């Protein structure tokens, strides 16, 4: 299987979430035929969905069997690929006419509450801090992310004149859809550029963002993810999980230094994409924990063997705090294992 072609087909033909939910993969296209890998060939719902999607593009369907392991591996690779690949350039405008500078006041549907809202100083007022990160439910340990969008139906080029505190709200409102949302903040020599993609497909771009405003947008994201506002000297990545519209969402902010200043990528996982990512994280952490435990057991065996063959004088020179410290670590691990078993048993009962 050509993974590069599969990734392109996921971006263009069958989106990631559908592939994950229906356990399918677009493998290749020959002529007008799409070869579709299916974990369950008799899944009528998956076949109906795939036929409906490719019918708009005049493709016929050729299902073929695909193992669950291959399906899982390719989607995992796609997630990593989609996270690290450079953002595609925006689609050039079809019209050769020069674009006019968007005017917020020329659109009746875009109501500005006060002229001050368009001023740079507005974003520095305490009441203008609209990114809320609070725990609204005392029984939930997950903070709620409250995003206020006023211009969701407006073209993204039109809202580009909003001040940073308001613009970041509108951008987050768009990127927090289901699946994998992504904002790429690219700093250029004289200005910045912002690209928005959803499930690997470029949606729109904001060009020629003044550098001062560009940096203010990055600072808004740093504050949201509790990063220092000072410029980074090496790559910084932080993940925060929040509640948004009663859904769990994961925000992954990556800040990258460069000779011209900071670049950033904000990736948002929600729905099936988040569940898939969390499953991968648990698998990876479990594998790492088991490997460390096996190494600890090996070292304990070696320590025990050496103490059995060493002379009493050498054993007496063993650091007095080693055994109590090891015992404390093992007690903590034992307690955590008990809690993990309880969580697993509780989950199994619910499902």
Secondary structure, DSSP 8 states (H G I E B T S, - for coil): --HHHHHHHHHHTS-HHHHHHHTEEEEEEETTEEEEEESSTT-HHHHHHHHHHHHTTT-EEEEEE--HHHHHHHHHHHHHHHHHS--------S--S------GGG-TTS--S-GGGGSGGGGGSGGG---EEE---TT--S-EEE---S-TTS-TTTGGGS-HHHHHHHHHHHHTSSEEEEEEEEE-SS-EEEEEEETTEEEEEEEEE-HHHHHHHHHHHHHHTT--SS--SS-EEEEEEEEETTEEEEEEEEEE--TT--EEEEEEEETHHHHHHHHHHHHHHHHHHHHHHHHHHHHHHHHHHHHHHS-HHHHHTS-HHHHHHHHHHHHHHHHHHHHHHHHHHHHHHH-
